Amino acid sequence: MQNFQVIDGHVTSAKGFEASGVYAGIKKANKDVALIYSTVPAVGAAVFTTNKVCAAPVTVSKAHVADGKVRAIVVNSGNANACTGQKGLEDATAMGELCGELLNIPSEEVIVSSTGVIGVQMPMDKILSGITMAKAALSADGGLDAAAAIMTTDTKEKRIAVKLTVDGKEVTIGGIAKGSGMIHPNMATMLAFVTTDVAIDPVYLKKLLSEITDKTFNMITVDGDTSTNDMCVVLANGAAQNATLMEGSADSEAFKAALFHVLEHLSKAIIRDGEGATKFIEVAVSGATGEKEARIAVKSILNSNLVKTAFFGEDGNWGRILCSLGYSGCEMNPDIVTVTLSSAVGAVQIVAGGQGTDYSEDDVAALLKETDIKVDVDLGIGDAKAVGWGCDLSYEYVKINGAYRT
């Protein structure tokens, strides 16, 4: 039973949060500096990219979130501040310091985030001017502006909010995200910022974020590239005035389910806006010997360029699916694998016992014309399962990324 209500909202839907998004000239057009701020003290948790070539703001923010006290997030789009050396670290630190000064909080309570072109030094005059403008524009209605300001090749804002009851108090969770290309998990993929007015133990919040990220942001892929700047941050300010939520509390499972829904929604929204994507593909693997094995299988199918291009071409080439399973490294017996494709028009089992079935090509063709397609794989050797989401690979993806800097 769902114990939460989805509402039309974002990062200022929860009590005690303000946000803004402004244009500072970092990009050629559109908003490019965002600020999210808790008007009262807050705790925070974050997960970051595992790419060893990590951006300067990732390094700075890891240090800032270490003690669990976070009150603000500053983000710029248009420049990743990655591969920028000592100057990049100094610039990321300066962003946090200016925010701290303007908000009258310690700079260590500011998460710094950047997204955009790699290997270009930051235009700090524009960045700092933008932060000053963003501070002046802070508003309880500024969540949509913040969602717009963090976008790069995204074509639409990604946002959601939910309400639930914790300890008899109304609690809200809201989130925004950006991501369209360079999307492949190993932590979080892209940028995601979540706010909630729940009072929660910071150790429990960190555990929840890690667990849920593994099953949401870590199970999406657009192109197999893990960004240098990925992070997912959650701020909780206790403005709902509930008794502090602890692991094992009466409403802990309800809160976990609501937070899971928020992160899953944002994950799927990124895939639906994947660069050049025409298909939203869900892969569910069951019958694995362990969850890790199932996850490996899911990711291998979703990351296969041959599988992705087959879906773009609306070609039921099941051999590519089996091939990607075979090299995935997951434990399997190809002679007992089954594969079923489904969409809004029906379902067709295309593989049984590791071989193609006597299915109707017309039925599969009709199924693949739909935008949302599901691939169900049963490995038949265990009880574990996993699910993930990806998209096809189109001509438009090559066009977008061939001209990214120009």
C-alpha positions as CSV (number, residue, x, y, z in Angstrom):
1,M,0.0,0.0,0.0
2,Q,1.3,3.4,-1.0
3,N,1.5,5.7,2.1
4,F,2.4,8.9,0.3
5,Q,0.7,11.3,-2.1
6,V,2.4,12.6,-5.2
7,I,2.0,16.3,-5.7
8,D,3.0,18.9,-8.2
9,G,6.2,20.1,-6.6
10,H,10.0,20.4,-6.4
11,V,12.8,21.5,-3.9
12,T,10.8,24.3,-2.2
13,S,7.7,22.2,-1.6
14,A,9.0,21.1,1.8
15,K,8.7,23.6,4.6
16,G,11.7,25.9,5.3
17,F,13.4,25.8,1.9
18,E,14.0,28.5,-0.6
19,A,15.6,28.3,-4.1
20,S,16.4,30.4,-7.1
21,G,17.8,30.1,-10.7
22,V,19.3,33.0,-12.6
23,Y,21.2,33.7,-15.8
24,A,24.8,34.8,-15.3
25,G,26.2,34.4,-18.8
26,I,28.0,31.2,-18.3
27,K,26.0,29.6,-21.0
28,K,25.0,31.3,-24.3
29,A,21.4,31.4,-23.1
30,N,19.1,30.2,-20.3
31,K,19.5,30.1,-16.5
32,D,22.9,28.8,-15.3
33,V,23.2,29.4,-11.6
34,A,21.0,27.8,-9.0
35,L,20.8,28.1,-5.2
36,I,18.9,25.9,-2.7
37,Y,18.8,27.0,0.9
38,S,17.3,25.8,4.2
39,T,16.2,28.8,6.3
40,V,16.8,26.7,9.4
41,P,19.7,24.3,10.3
42,A,19.6,21.0,8.4
43,V,21.4,17.7,8.0
44,G,22.5,16.3,4.7
45,A,23.8,13.2,3.0
46,A,25.3,12.7,-0.5
47,V,26.7,10.2,-2.9
48,F,29.2,11.1,-5.6
49,T,30.7,9.8,-8.8
50,T,33.2,7.0,-8.7
51,N,35.0,8.4,-11.7
52,K,38.6,8.8,-10.7
53,V,38.7,11.9,-12.9
54,C,36.3,13.7,-10.5
55,A,35.5,17.4,-10.7
56,A,36.7,20.0,-8.2
57,P,33.2,20.6,-6.8
58,V,32.9,16.9,-6.0
59,T,36.2,17.0,-4.0
60,V,35.1,20.1,-2.1
61,S,31.6,18.8,-1.5
62,K,32.8,15.4,-0.2
63,A,34.6,17.3,2.5
64,H,31.7,19.6,3.3
65,V,29.1,16.8,3.8
66,A,31.4,14.6,5.9
67,D,30.0,15.8,9.2
68,G,26.4,15.6,8.1
69,K,25.6,19.3,8.4
70,V,24.5,20.9,5.1
71,R,22.3,23.9,4.7
72,A,22.7,25.1,1.1
73,I,23.5,23.9,-2.4
74,V,25.0,26.1,-5.1
75,V,25.1,24.8,-8.7
76,N,26.3,26.2,-12.0
77,S,25.7,24.8,-15.4
78,G,27.7,25.4,-18.6
79,N,31.1,24.5,-17.1
80,A,32.0,21.3,-15.2
81,N,35.1,22.6,-13.4
82,A,36.6,19.2,-14.1
83,C,40.3,18.6,-15.1
84,T,41.0,22.2,-14.0
85,G,43.8,21.5,-11.4
86,Q,44.5,23.6,-8.3
87,K,42.7,26.6,-9.8
88,G,39.6,24.5,-10.1
89,L,39.7,23.5,-6.5
90,E,40.2,27.2,-5.5
91,D,37.3,28.2,-7.6
92,A,35.0,25.6,-6.2
93,T,36.0,26.6,-2.7
94,A,35.4,30.3,-3.5
95,M,31.8,29.4,-4.6
96,G,31.1,27.8,-1.2
97,E,32.8,30.7,0.6
98,L,30.7,33.4,-1.2
99,C,27.5,31.4,-0.5
100,G,28.4,31.1,3.1
101,E,29.1,34.8,3.4
102,L,25.9,35.8,1.7
103,L,23.7,33.4,3.7
104,N,25.6,34.0,7.0
105,I,26.4,30.3,7.4
106,P,29.7,28.4,7.5
107,S,31.0,27.7,4.0
108,E,31.5,24.1,5.1
109,E,27.6,23.8,5.1
110,V,27.5,24.5,1.4
111,I,27.4,21.8,-1.2
112,V,29.1,23.0,-4.5
113,S,28.1,21.5,-7.8
114,S,28.9,22.1,-11.4
115,T,27.9,20.6,-14.8
116,G,28.9,21.3,-18.4
117,V,32.0,21.3,-20.5
118,I,35.1,19.5,-19.1
119,G,38.6,21.0,-19.1
120,V,37.7,24.7,-19.2
121,Q,38.6,27.1,-16.4
122,M,35.6,28.7,-14.6
123,P,34.6,32.2,-15.6
124,M,34.7,33.2,-12.0
125,D,33.5,36.8,-12.5
126,K,30.3,35.4,-14.0
127,I,30.0,32.6,-11.4
128,L,30.4,34.9,-8.4
129,S,28.1,37.5,-9.9
130,G,25.5,34.8,-10.5
131,I,25.7,33.5,-7.0
132,T,25.1,37.0,-5.7
133,M,22.1,37.3,-8.0
134,A,20.8,33.9,-6.9
135,K,21.0,34.9,-3.3
136,A,18.9,38.0,-4.0
137,A,16.4,35.9,-5.9
138,L,15.8,33.2,-3.2
139,S,12.2,32.5,-2.8
140,A,9.8,29.8,-1.5
141,D,8.5,29.7,-5.1
142,G,12.0,29.3,-6.7
143,G,12.1,25.6,-7.2
144,L,11.2,25.7,-10.9
145,D,13.8,28.3,-11.6
146,A,16.5,26.1,-9.8
147,A,15.4,23.1,-11.9
148,A,15.8,25.1,-15.1
149,A,19.2,26.5,-14.1
150,I,20.9,23.1,-13.6
151,M,20.1,21.9,-17.1
152,T,22.6,21.4,-19.9
153,T,21.5,19.3,-22.9
154,D,18.3,18.4,-21.0
155,T,15.1,19.3,-22.9
156,K,12.8,19.5,-19.8
157,E,13.0,20.0,-16.1
158,K,12.9,16.9,-13.9
159,R,11.1,17.4,-10.6
160,I,8.7,15.7,-8.2
161,A,7.3,16.1,-4.7
162,V,5.4,13.8,-2.3
163,K,3.6,14.2,1.0
164,L,3.2,11.6,3.8
165,T,2.6,11.4,7.5
166,V,5.4,10.8,10.0
167,D,4.8,10.8,13.7
168,G,1.4,12.4,13.0
169,K,3.0,15.3,11.2
170,E,2.8,16.2,7.5
171,V,6.1,15.6,5.8
172,T,7.1,16.6,2.3
173,I,9.9,15.4,0.1
174,G,10.8,17.3,-3.1
175,G,13.4,16.9,-5.7
176,I,15.0,18.1,-8.9
177,A,17.5,16.5,-11.2
178,K,19.4,17.1,-14.4
179,G,20.9,14.6,-16.8
180,S,20.5,13.6,-20.4
181,G,23.8,12.4,-21.7
182,M,27.0,11.0,-20.1
183,I,24.7,8.8,-18.0
184,H,25.9,5.6,-16.6
185,P,25.7,4.7,-13.0
186,N,28.2,3.9,-10.3
187,M,26.8,5.9,-7.5
188,A,24.4,8.4,-8.9
189,T,24.5,9.5,-12.4
190,M,23.9,13.2,-13.1
191,L,22.9,15.8,-10.5
192,A,20.0,15.3,-8.2
193,F,19.0,17.5,-5.2
194,V,16.3,16.5,-2.8
195,T,14.9,18.4,0.2
196,T,12.6,17.3,3.0
197,D,11.2,18.9,6.1
198,V,11.4,15.6,8.1
199,A,13.5,15.4,11.3
200,I,15.8,12.4,10.7
201,D,18.9,10.9,12.2
202,P,21.7,11.9,9.8
203,V,23.3,8.4,10.0
204,Y,20.0,6.8,9.0
205,L,19.6,9.4,6.2
206,K,23.0,8.5,4.8
207,K,22.2,4.8,4.9
208,L,18.8,5.3,3.2
209,L,20.3,7.4,0.4
210,S,23.0,4.8,-0.3
211,E,20.6,1.9,-0.4
212,I,18.0,3.7,-2.6
213,T,20.6,5.1,-5.0
214,D,21.8,1.6,-5.7
215,K,18.4,0.6,-6.9
216,T,17.5,3.8,-8.7
217,F,20.2,6.1,-10.1
218,N,22.7,3.2,-10.2
219,M,20.3,1.3,-12.4
220,I,20.0,3.7,-15.3
221,T,22.1,4.2,-18.3
222,V,21.9,6.4,-21.5
223,D,25.3,5.9,-23.0
224,G,27.7,4.0,-20.7
225,D,29.7,7.1,-19.7
226,T,30.0,7.9,-16.0
227,S,30.3,11.6,-15.5
228,T,33.1,13.4,-13.6
229,N,30.5,15.5,-11.7
230,D,27.8,13.2,-10.6
231,M,26.2,13.7,-7.2
232,C,22.9,13.1,-5.4
233,V,22.3,15.2,-2.3
234,V,19.5,15.1,0.3
235,L,18.8,17.9,2.8
236,A,16.5,17.4,5.8
237,N,15.7,20.4,8.0
238,G,13.2,19.0,10.6
239,A,10.7,21.8,9.9
240,A,7.8,19.3,10.1
241,Q,8.6,19.0,13.8
242,N,8.1,15.2,14.0
243,A,10.0,13.2,16.5
244,T,13.4,12.4,15.0
245,L,13.0,9.5,12.5
246,M,15.4,6.7,13.4
247,E,16.1,3.4,11.7
248,G,13.3,1.1,12.9
249,S,10.9,3.9,13.9
250,A,7.2,3.3,13.3
251,D,7.2,5.4,10.1
252,S,10.6,4.6,8.8
253,E,9.4,2.2,6.2
254,A,6.8,4.7,4.9
255,F,9.4,7.4,4.6
256,K,11.8,5.0,2.9
257,A,9.1,4.1,0.3
258,A,8.4,7.8,-0.3
259,L,12.1,8.7,-0.8
260,F,12.5,5.7,-3.0
261,H,9.6,6.9,-5.2
262,V,11.2,10.3,-5.5
263,L,14.6,9.0,-6.6
264,E,13.1,6.4,-8.9
265,H,10.9,9.0,-10.6
266,L,13.9,11.3,-11.1
267,S,16.0,8.4,-12.5
268,K,13.3,7.5,-15.0
269,A,12.8,11.1,-16.0
270,I,16.5,11.3,-16.9
271,I,16.1,8.3,-19.2
272,R,13.0,9.6,-20.8
273,D,15.0,12.7,-21.6
274,G,18.1,10.8,-22.8
275,E,20.0,12.5,-25.6
276,G,18.3,11.6,-28.8
277,A,16.2,8.9,-27.1
278,T,13.1,7.6,-28.8
279,K,12.5,4.6,-26.6
280,F,12.2,4.1,-22.8
281,I,13.4,0.6,-22.0
282,E,12.9,-1.3,-18.8
283,V,14.9,-4.5,-18.3
284,A,13.9,-6.9,-15.5
285,V,16.0,-9.9,-14.8
286,S,14.7,-12.7,-12.6
287,G,15.9,-16.2,-11.8
288,A,19.5,-15.1,-10.9
289,T,21.7,-16.7,-8.3
290,G,22.0,-13.3,-6.5
291,E,21.0,-9.7,-6.7
292,K,24.5,-8.7,-7.8
293,E,24.3,-11.2,-10.7
294,A,20.9,-9.9,-11.7
295,R,22.1,-6.3,-11.7
296,I,25.1,-7.2,-13.9
297,A,22.8,-8.8,-16.4
298,V,20.4,-5.9,-16.4
299,K,23.2,-3.4,-17.0
300,S,24.8,-5.5,-19.7
301,I,21.6,-5.5,-21.8
302,L,20.9,-1.8,-21.3
303,N,24.5,-0.8,-22.2
304,S,24.8,-2.9,-25.3
305,N,25.0,-0.5,-28.3
306,L,23.7,-3.3,-30.5
307,V,20.7,-3.9,-28.3
308,K,20.1,-0.1,-28.1
309,T,20.3,0.4,-31.9
310,A,18.0,-2.6,-32.5
311,F,15.3,-1.0,-30.3
312,F,15.8,2.3,-32.2
313,G,15.3,0.4,-35.5
314,E,12.3,-1.4,-33.9
315,D,14.0,-4.7,-34.7
316,G,13.3,-7.7,-32.4
317,N,16.8,-9.0,-32.7
318,W,16.8,-11.2,-29.6
319,G,20.3,-12.6,-30.4
320,R,21.8,-9.3,-29.3
321,I,20.1,-9.6,-26.0
322,L,21.4,-13.1,-25.4
323,C,24.8,-12.0,-26.6
324,S,25.0,-9.2,-24.1
325,L,24.0,-11.6,-21.3
326,G,26.7,-14.0,-22.4
327,Y,29.5,-11.5,-22.0
328,S,28.1,-9.8,-18.9
329,G,29.9,-12.0,-16.5
330,C,26.7,-13.1,-14.7
331,E,26.2,-16.7,-13.9
332,M,23.9,-18.2,-16.4
333,N,22.9,-21.3,-18.5
334,P,22.0,-20.1,-22.0
335,D,20.0,-23.2,-22.7
336,I,17.3,-22.3,-20.1
337,V,17.0,-18.5,-20.6
338,T,13.7,-17.0,-21.6
339,V,13.1,-13.5,-22.9
340,T,9.8,-11.7,-23.2
341,L,9.1,-8.3,-24.8
342,S,6.1,-6.3,-23.8
343,S,4.6,-2.8,-24.3
344,A,1.1,-1.2,-24.2
345,V,-0.1,-3.5,-27.1
346,G,0.8,-6.8,-25.5
347,A,3.6,-9.3,-24.7
348,V,5.5,-11.7,-26.8
349,Q,8.0,-14.4,-25.6
350,I,10.8,-14.3,-28.1
351,V,13.2,-16.7,-26.5
352,A,12.6,-20.0,-24.7
353,G,15.3,-22.5,-23.8
354,G,18.0,-20.2,-25.2
355,Q,16.4,-20.3,-28.7
356,G,14.0,-18.2,-30.7
357,T,10.3,-19.1,-30.4
358,D,7.8,-19.3,-33.2
359,Y,6.5,-15.8,-32.6
360,S,4.8,-13.5,-35.1
361,E,7.1,-10.9,-36.6
362,D,4.1,-8.6,-37.0
363,D,3.2,-8.8,-33.3
364,V,6.8,-7.9,-32.3
365,A,6.9,-5.1,-34.9
366,A,3.7,-3.6,-33.4
367,L,5.0,-4.0,-29.9
368,L,8.3,-2.2,-30.8
369,K,6.5,0.8,-32.3
370,E,5.5,1.9,-28.8
371,T,7.7,4.3,-26.8
372,D,7.8,2.3,-23.6
373,I,9.2,-1.2,-23.9
374,K,9.9,-3.8,-21.3
375,V,12.4,-6.7,-21.5
376,D,11.8,-9.6,-19.1
377,V,14.6,-12.1,-18.8
378,D,14.4,-15.2,-16.7
379,L,17.8,-16.9,-16.1
380,G,16.0,-19.8,-14.4
381,I,18.8,-20.7,-11.9
382,G,17.9,-18.8,-8.8
383,D,15.5,-16.5,-6.9
384,A,17.2,-13.1,-7.2
385,K,16.0,-10.3,-9.4
386,A,16.8,-6.7,-10.4
387,V,15.4,-4.0,-12.7
388,G,16.9,-1.1,-14.5
389,W,16.1,1.5,-17.2
390,G,17.7,2.8,-20.3
391,C,17.0,4.1,-23.8
392,D,17.8,3.5,-27.4
393,L,20.7,4.9,-29.4
394,S,19.7,7.2,-32.2
395,Y,21.2,9.4,-34.9
396,E,20.3,12.4,-32.8
397,Y,22.6,11.2,-30.0
398,V,25.6,11.3,-32.3
399,K,24.5,14.7,-33.6
400,I,24.2,16.2,-30.1
401,N,27.5,14.9,-28.8
402,G,29.4,15.5,-32.0
403,A,28.7,19.2,-31.6
404,Y,28.6,19.5,-27.8
405,R,31.2,22.2,-27.4
406,T,30.0,24.2,-30.4
